[in-house]
């Protein structure tokens, strides 16, 4: 974008258009989560195929997003946004018409590739639309709120669609959102790109894509194959080698994709750490909460999805409050306060028992969501304020890659810890129930969410005992997971308080100018 910025109304209309695509991207991460049972009944995928249907999108998105950031800066941010959204829509249509699990997996991977091109463009377009620091902070707050809203409303939309239609509606829903986003972008969003002074870092692009894809694959597959399984360990080893080669190349390359000097900036290091832990805690817990709401509290998929909305509302509220704190105190205070709120929420969650109601979880969602909104907005501002406007898409890609890896790690670690504690406690309780006829039968109980302790083949006494053992074991796993998350986030808050720079005096004039 060159010359004077467009009129304020046109700029905010363009920002709304960009956020429309961002909402679509976030919703696609979780919209199919509650559609898996219906998909299993109709297409009969294997367990591994179900895993790839759910995670294939996040895998490709997380693996490619850093590489596409540099490409976006060069080809044009609006072009990247339009192209990425179009690819998502086309892949969604193919997924809706799929007749085999393999076709569904391919469609989800295609959607992830489109999202990887779309996501860096969204934030870089906003930072170019609003060069003024005060307006940029408001735009980033809007971006943060919409990103969280899309991810957290995915289960609600998916649950409603599945109950009224079939799993295919989870793909068709993208078209009414994507098509207006493309048309409005062509009409309202100005084109911008980085000066073409350096050649494209092809080797760096390929190495970063391969390294992040391998790393995210290992994180996603670890709970299923085992953290010490040979394939997972090999993937982590390959990812480490590729990341090392990437760092070495970026250090010596003539036109690095990711200048390593950026990583030495405390604003980028502190901001990305806060973003990673925010995603680790919040989006990892979404998986656990969905199982708890359905398997322990007994809600339907749509009812469970609806009860995740307080977290989205609170996250939007935190994002809207963050700019006022940023204008007065820079990034440190909102990041630290946000992380402390998340830690406090998970500490409160550790007090959950089988007698607890949804009201306790609602408190956790409100407090953690508000803290996540503060930390995510301030962390994103910390990263983007350290990047020159000419490399805005690269800054966005760093921000996005950090979130994706953090979210994938959160789901994998929290899911693995939950499953481990649940299995251990359930095994012990089933041993204690050996005197109950049928209760000691192997495989009589499963992870709550799809819990059916033997159908009608067990006597009522055994069914009741097994159901109670499963619920207690799940709550034990959830509270243990919450305690670990609270401790990790608390340590991160302390590190952010020490590492992030404090208030910068040069920001005072922009605060008054608002």
Secondary structure as UniProt FT lines:
FT   HELIX           8..30
FT   TURN            31..32
FT   HELIX           33..35
FT   HELIX           36..43
FT   HELIX           47..75
FT   HELIX           77..96
FT   HELIX           101..129
FT   HELIX           133..164
FT   TURN            167..168
FT   HELIX           169..172
FT   TURN            173..174
FT   HELIX           175..188
FT   HELIX           202..225
FT   TURN            227..228
FT   HELIX           230..252
FT   TURN            254..255
FT   HELIX           260..264
FT   HELIX           266..291
FT   HELIX           292..296
FT   HELIX           301..306
FT   TURN            307..308
FT   HELIX           309..349
FT   TURN            350..351
FT   TURN            354..355
FT   HELIX           358..385
FT   HELIX           389..391
FT   HELIX           392..432
FT   TURN            433..435
FT   TURN            437..440
FT   TURN            442..443
FT   TURN            448..449
FT   TURN            455..456
FT   HELIX           460..499
FT   HELIX           505..507
FT   HELIX           508..513
//
